[in-house]
Amino acid sequence: MSFLKGYEIKNTTETSADLYFYGDIVSDWWGAWQDEDQYPDAIKNFLSAQDGKDLNVYVNSGGGSVFAGIAIYNMLKRHAQKNTVNVYVDGLAGSIASLLPFAGSEPPKIPSNAFFFVHNPSCPLDGNAQAHRKMADDLDQIREGIINIYAEHMKEGVTIEEIKALMDNETWLNGQQAAEYFNIRTTEAKEYAASLGDYLKANCKEVPEEFKAKRTESDKILIDKRKEKLNKVKALVLQGITKGE
């Protein structure tokens, strides 16, 4: 019995296709509570189906799993070696999703009123002091890996220390501000509904005022979607039991 979620391909032609990151970035299907959530296996299947095609990638995500995000970034980069990959930030490229804009063939396009959020990686901690020390060392290594990706896309004159300071301070940048640090094409302001997702809601200390009013409504929608997915999973499990799988 397989629970692999199929991916709906939008606006596909013989030469191009659109790919949306409009939810959290998660490790696998089980973590994808919303249809908009993405995970490496789904992206791998998508890119395999679009082999040889150009891509338009649209980002409106608050991030999620670091390793899943890096894996997806690397997959998109490989696709961009043979095809044109254009990346657009529609509302938010936050946390590990802030890497995705840099996976394209050219600098990403970000409206002046969209947001770019960077911070240091984190994780829940359990266990003894030795486990905590090891986790701290691991997080330092993960941080360096993220910084290495940022470094490839920094604007001339910007230093690694400046990027580290942005991460240390959990920094929100609008499109114009982000273009001061990274190779980004700032476009005209557009109306958007930025997606914080579960990850930023749980891990972000400070959220811009623009997002706070949208939390209550989006949370209700998420609860409904979770209930719907749980019902689908239960149905699949019962179906498998009935078939003797």
MOBEL-V484060 format. One record per residue. N is the residue number from 1. RES is the residue in three letters. OMEGA is omega in radians with two decimals (NA if undefined). NEAR is the number of other ideal C-beta (glycine too) atoms within 10 Angstrom. Layout:
N|RES|OMEGA|NEAR + N|RES|OMEGA|NEAR
This chain:
1|MET|-3.09|9 + 2|SER|3.09|8 + 3|PHE|-3.09|12 + 4|LEU|-3.10|11 + 5|LYS|3.08|19 + 6|GLY|-3.11|9 + 7|TYR|3.13|16 + 8|GLU|3.13|8 + 9|ILE|-3.09|12 + 10|LYS|3.03|11 + 11|ASN|3.13|10 + 12|THR|3.05|12 + 13|THR|3.12|9 + 14|GLU|-3.05|7 + 15|THR|-3.08|10 + 16|SER|3.09|15 + 17|ALA|3.12|19 + 18|ASP|3.13|16 + 19|LEU|-3.06|24 + 20|TYR|2.96|17 + 21|PHE|-3.04|27 + 22|TYR|3.10|19 + 23|GLY|3.11|24 + 24|ASP|3.01|30 + 25|ILE|-3.03|32 + 26|VAL|-3.03|23 + 27|SER|-3.06|16 + 28|ASP|-3.08|15 + 29|TRP|-3.08|17 + 30|TRP|-3.14|12 + 31|GLY|-3.08|15 + 32|ALA|-3.11|20 + 33|TRP|3.11|20 + 34|GLN|3.10|19 + 35|ASP|-3.10|13 + 36|GLU|-3.13|16 + 37|ASP|-3.12|23 + 38|GLN|3.13|27 + 39|TYR|-2.99|23 + 40|PRO|-3.08|20 + 41|ASP|3.11|16 + 42|ALA|3.14|19 + 43|ILE|3.09|21 + 44|LYS|3.13|14 + 45|ASN|3.12|14 + 46|PHE|-3.10|19 + 47|LEU|3.08|19 + 48|SER|3.14|9 + 49|ALA|-3.11|12 + 50|GLN|-3.12|18 + 51|ASP|3.13|9 + 52|GLY|-3.11|9 + 53|LYS|2.98|18 + 54|ASP|-3.12|17 + 55|LEU|2.90|22 + 56|ASN|-3.07|17 + 57|VAL|-3.10|22 + 58|TYR|-3.03|18 + 59|VAL|3.02|27 + 60|ASN|-2.96|25 + 61|SER|3.08|33 + 62|GLY|3.07|30 + 63|GLY|-3.09|30 + 64|GLY|-3.10|27 + 65|SER|-3.13|20 + 66|VAL|-3.06|21 + 67|PHE|3.09|14 + 68|ALA|3.14|22 + 69|GLY|3.11|25 + 70|ILE|3.11|18 + 71|ALA|-3.13|18 + 72|ILE|3.09|26 + 73|TYR|-3.11|21 + 74|ASN|3.10|14 + 75|MET|3.12|17 + 76|LEU|3.11|22 + 77|LYS|3.11|17 + 78|ARG|3.12|12 + 79|HIS|-3.11|25 + 80|ALA|3.10|19 + 81|GLN|-3.10|8 + 82|LYS|-3.06|12 + 83|ASN|3.07|17 + 84|THR|3.10|15 + 85|VAL|3.10|21 + 86|ASN|-3.10|18 + 87|VAL|-3.14|25 + 88|TYR|3.03|20 + 89|VAL|-3.07|30 + 90|ASP|-3.12|21 + 91|GLY|-3.07|25 + 92|LEU|2.91|30 + 93|ALA|-3.00|33 + 94|GLY|3.08|27 + 95|SER|-3.09|29 + 96|ILE|3.07|27 + 97|ALA|3.09|30 + 98|SER|3.05|28 + 99|LEU|-3.01|25 + 100|LEU|3.13|25 + 101|PRO|-3.08|25 + 102|PHE|-3.14|20 + 103|ALA|-3.07|23 + 104|GLY|3.12|21 + 105|SER|-3.12|17 + 106|GLU|3.09|12 + 107|PRO|-3.11|18 + 108|PRO|3.08|26 + 109|LYS|-3.10|18 + 110|ILE|3.07|29 + 111|PRO|-3.08|20 + 112|SER|-3.13|15 + 113|ASN|3.01|18 + 114|ALA|-3.04|26 + 115|PHE|3.10|25 + 116|PHE|-3.07|26 + 117|PHE|-3.13|25 + 118|VAL|3.10|27 + 119|HIS|3.10|23 + 120|ASN|3.10|17 + 121|PRO|3.13|19 + 122|SER|3.08|13 + 123|CYS|3.06|11 + 124|PRO|-3.07|7 + 125|LEU|3.01|10 + 126|ASP|3.05|8 + 127|GLY|-3.04|9 + 128|ASN|-3.08|7 + 129|ALA|3.14|7 + 130|GLN|3.12|8 + 131|ALA|3.14|11 + 132|HIS|3.12|12 + 133|ARG|3.12|10 + 134|LYS|3.14|11 + 135|MET|3.10|16 + 136|ALA|3.10|10 + 137|ASP|3.13|10 + 138|ASP|3.14|12 + 139|LEU|3.07|16 + 140|ASP|3.12|11 + 141|GLN|3.11|9 + 142|ILE|3.11|18 + 143|ARG|3.14|18 + 144|GLU|3.11|10 + 145|GLY|3.11|12 + 146|ILE|3.14|23 + 147|ILE|3.12|16 + 148|ASN|3.10|10 + 149|ILE|3.09|16 + 150|TYR|-3.05|20 + 151|ALA|-3.14|12 + 152|GLU|-3.02|10 + 153|HIS|3.13|17 + 154|MET|3.06|16 + 155|LYS|3.13|13 + 156|GLU|-3.13|5 + 157|GLY|3.11|8 + 158|VAL|-3.10|17 + 159|THR|3.07|11 + 160|ILE|-3.12|12 + 161|GLU|3.10|8 + 162|GLU|3.12|12 + 163|ILE|3.10|19 + 164|LYS|3.13|16 + 165|ALA|3.09|11 + 166|LEU|-3.14|22 + 167|MET|3.13|17 + 168|ASP|-3.05|12 + 169|ASN|-3.10|12 + 170|GLU|-2.92|15 + 171|THR|3.00|17 + 172|TRP|3.12|21 + 173|LEU|2.98|21 + 174|ASN|-3.05|18 + 175|GLY|-3.14|24 + 176|GLN|3.14|15 + 177|GLN|3.12|16 + 178|ALA|-3.13|27 + 179|ALA|3.07|19 + 180|GLU|-3.10|13 + 181|TYR|-3.02|21 + 182|PHE|3.08|22 + 183|ASN|-3.05|16 + 184|ILE|3.03|24 + 185|ARG|3.14|12 + 186|THR|3.13|19 + 187|THR|-3.13|15 + 188|GLU|3.13|8 + 189|ALA|3.11|13 + 190|LYS|3.05|12 + 191|GLU|-3.12|7 + 192|TYR|3.01|16 + 193|ALA|-3.03|14 + 194|ALA|-3.11|23 + 195|SER|3.06|24 + 196|LEU|-3.10|25 + 197|GLY|-3.13|28 + 198|ASP|-2.99|20 + 199|TYR|-3.11|21 + 200|LEU|3.12|23 + 201|LYS|-3.09|16 + 202|ALA|-2.96|10 + 203|ASN|-3.08|17 + 204|CYS|-3.12|19 + 205|LYS|-3.08|6 + 206|GLU|3.14|9 + 207|VAL|3.11|15 + 208|PRO|-3.11|13 + 209|GLU|-3.09|6 + 210|GLU|-3.06|16 + 211|PHE|-2.97|21 + 212|LYS|-3.10|10 + 213|ALA|-3.07|8 + 214|LYS|-3.03|13 + 215|ARG|-3.04|12 + 216|THR|-3.13|8 + 217|GLU|-3.11|10 + 218|SER|3.11|15 + 219|ASP|3.12|13 + 220|LYS|3.12|10 + 221|ILE|-3.13|10 + 222|LEU|3.12|16 + 223|ILE|3.13|11 + 224|ASP|-3.13|10 + 225|LYS|3.11|16 + 226|ARG|3.11|13 + 227|LYS|-3.13|11 + 228|GLU|-3.12|13 + 229|LYS|3.12|18 + 230|LEU|3.10|11 + 231|ASN|3.11|10 + 232|LYS|3.13|12 + 233|VAL|3.12|13 + 234|LYS|-3.14|10 + 235|ALA|3.12|10 + 236|LEU|3.13|14 + 237|VAL|3.13|13 + 238|LEU|3.11|10 + 239|GLN|3.12|11 + 240|GLY|3.11|13 + 241|ILE|-3.14|10 + 242|THR|-3.13|8 + 243|LYS|3.13|8 + 244|GLY|3.13|5 + 245|GLU|NA|10
